[in-house]
């Protein structure tokens, strides 16, 4: 976590408890948005799997590994938040949460949907429109996180 602490120090966040709170909330955002992605797009809508081009067995297995990954992230975020004895305003927590969720979605969208084309949000006729909408939603989450973070700096 050394890199994350240096990143937070760049923004003048020197308090270790505050760093743990913000990193924990960031990871919580990553885990929750990943969990929601899996539940909504993989299971309920069944638009895609992590591995779209394998047989059904490999699609389900790849989704299982993805769910295991986000579960571990949520668990680690809980440990960090518990150990940090959360400090600061709720804006620190929520700004980090939304930044984590948005950055995860944006990176996942750019890498998996556009660069590697491992899968698309909804394959088919309008897949580019669905992929771009997903990216725009990620940017909205990042924007919310940034605005909340700016609010912490003005207090």
C-alpha positions as CSV (number, residue, x, y, z in Angstrom):
1,X,0.0,0.0,0.0
2,X,3.0,2.3,-0.1
3,X,2.0,3.7,-3.5
4,X,-1.5,4.5,-2.2
5,X,-0.1,6.3,0.8
6,X,2.2,8.4,-1.4
7,X,-0.7,9.2,-3.6
8,X,-2.7,10.4,-0.6
9,X,0.2,12.3,0.8
10,X,0.4,14.2,-2.5
11,X,-3.1,15.6,-1.7
12,X,-1.9,16.6,1.8
13,X,-3.5,13.7,3.6
14,X,-0.9,12.9,6.2
15,X,-3.0,11.4,9.0
16,X,-2.6,7.6,8.9
17,X,-6.2,7.0,10.2
18,X,-7.5,9.3,7.4
19,X,-5.4,7.4,4.8
20,X,-6.7,4.1,6.0
21,X,-10.3,5.5,6.0
22,X,-9.9,6.7,2.4
23,X,-8.1,3.6,1.1
24,X,-10.7,1.4,2.8
25,X,-13.6,3.5,1.3
26,X,-11.9,3.4,-2.1
27,X,-11.6,-0.4,-2.0
28,X,-15.2,-0.6,-0.7
29,X,-16.3,1.4,-3.8
30,X,-14.3,-1.0,-6.0
31,X,-15.8,-4.0,-4.4
32,X,-19.4,-2.8,-4.3
33,X,-19.4,-1.6,-7.9
34,X,-17.8,-4.9,-9.0
35,X,-20.4,-6.8,-7.1
36,X,-23.3,-4.8,-8.6
37,X,-21.7,-5.3,-12.1
38,X,-21.7,-9.0,-11.5
39,X,-25.3,-9.1,-10.1
40,X,-26.9,-6.8,-12.7
41,X,-25.0,-7.5,-15.9
42,X,-23.8,-11.1,-15.4
43,X,-26.7,-12.7,-13.5
44,X,-29.9,-10.7,-13.8
45,X,-29.7,-9.3,-17.3
46,X,-27.2,-12.0,-18.5
47,X,-25.7,-9.6,-21.0
48,X,-22.2,-10.8,-20.5
49,X,-19.7,-12.8,-18.6
50,X,-16.0,-12.1,-17.9
51,X,-15.1,-14.6,-20.5
52,X,-17.7,-14.2,-23.3
53,X,-15.9,-16.4,-25.8
54,X,-15.6,-19.6,-23.8
55,X,-18.2,-22.3,-23.4
56,X,-20.9,-21.9,-20.7
57,X,-18.7,-23.7,-18.1
58,X,-15.8,-21.2,-18.6
59,X,-18.2,-18.3,-18.5
60,X,-19.6,-19.3,-15.2
61,X,-16.2,-20.1,-13.8
62,X,-14.8,-16.7,-14.9
63,X,-17.7,-15.0,-13.3
64,X,-17.1,-17.0,-10.1
65,X,-13.4,-15.9,-10.0
66,X,-14.6,-12.3,-10.5
67,X,-17.1,-12.6,-7.6
68,X,-14.4,-14.1,-5.5
69,X,-12.1,-11.1,-6.3
70,X,-14.6,-8.5,-5.4
71,X,-15.5,-10.4,-2.2
72,X,-11.9,-10.3,-1.1
73,X,-11.7,-6.6,-2.0
74,X,-14.8,-5.9,0.1
75,X,-13.4,-8.0,3.0
76,X,-10.1,-6.1,2.9
77,X,-11.9,-2.8,2.8
78,X,-13.8,-3.8,5.9
79,X,-10.6,-4.6,7.7
80,X,-9.0,-1.3,6.7
81,X,-12.1,0.7,7.8
82,X,-12.3,-1.2,11.0
83,X,-8.7,-0.7,11.8
84,X,-8.8,3.0,10.9
85,X,-11.5,3.8,13.3
86,X,-12.9,6.0,10.6
87,X,-11.9,9.6,11.0
88,X,-12.9,12.9,9.2
89,X,-16.1,13.9,7.7
90,X,-18.4,11.6,5.8
91,X,-17.2,13.5,2.7
92,X,-13.8,11.7,2.9
93,X,-15.5,8.3,3.0
94,X,-18.0,9.0,0.2
95,X,-15.5,10.8,-2.0
96,X,-13.2,7.8,-1.8
97,X,-16.0,5.4,-2.3
98,X,-17.2,7.1,-5.5
99,X,-13.7,7.5,-6.8
100,X,-13.0,3.8,-6.3
101,X,-16.2,2.8,-8.0
102,X,-15.8,5.1,-10.9
103,X,-12.1,4.4,-11.5
104,X,-12.7,0.7,-11.3
105,X,-15.5,1.0,-13.9
106,X,-13.6,3.3,-16.2
107,X,-10.5,1.1,-16.2
108,X,-12.6,-2.1,-16.6
109,X,-14.5,-0.4,-19.4
110,X,-11.5,0.9,-21.3
111,X,-9.4,-2.2,-20.9
112,X,-12.0,-5.0,-21.2
113,X,-14.5,-3.4,-23.5
114,X,-12.4,-1.3,-25.9
115,X,-8.7,-2.4,-25.8
116,X,-8.8,-6.2,-25.2
117,X,-12.5,-6.6,-26.2
118,X,-12.8,-9.5,-23.7
119,X,-16.5,-8.7,-23.5
120,X,-18.9,-5.8,-24.1
121,X,-21.6,-4.5,-21.8
122,X,-24.2,-5.9,-24.2
123,X,-22.8,-7.6,-27.2
124,X,-24.6,-7.1,-30.5
125,X,-26.0,-4.4,-32.7
126,X,-25.4,-1.4,-30.4
127,X,-22.5,-2.7,-28.3
128,X,-20.4,0.5,-28.8
129,X,-23.3,2.6,-27.4
130,X,-23.6,0.4,-24.3
131,X,-19.9,0.4,-23.8
132,X,-19.6,4.2,-24.0
133,X,-22.7,4.7,-21.7
134,X,-20.9,2.5,-19.2
135,X,-17.8,4.7,-19.5
136,X,-19.8,7.9,-19.1
137,X,-21.4,6.4,-16.0
138,X,-18.0,5.7,-14.6
139,X,-17.0,9.3,-15.3
140,X,-20.1,10.5,-13.5
141,X,-19.1,8.5,-10.4
142,X,-15.6,9.9,-10.6
143,X,-17.0,13.4,-10.9
144,X,-19.2,12.9,-7.8
145,X,-16.2,11.6,-5.9
146,X,-14.1,14.5,-7.0
147,X,-16.8,17.1,-6.0
148,X,-17.2,15.5,-2.6
149,X,-13.4,15.5,-2.2
150,X,-13.2,19.2,-3.1
151,X,-15.9,19.8,-0.4
152,X,-13.6,18.2,2.2
153,X,-10.9,20.6,1.2
154,X,-13.1,23.7,1.6
155,X,-14.1,22.8,5.2
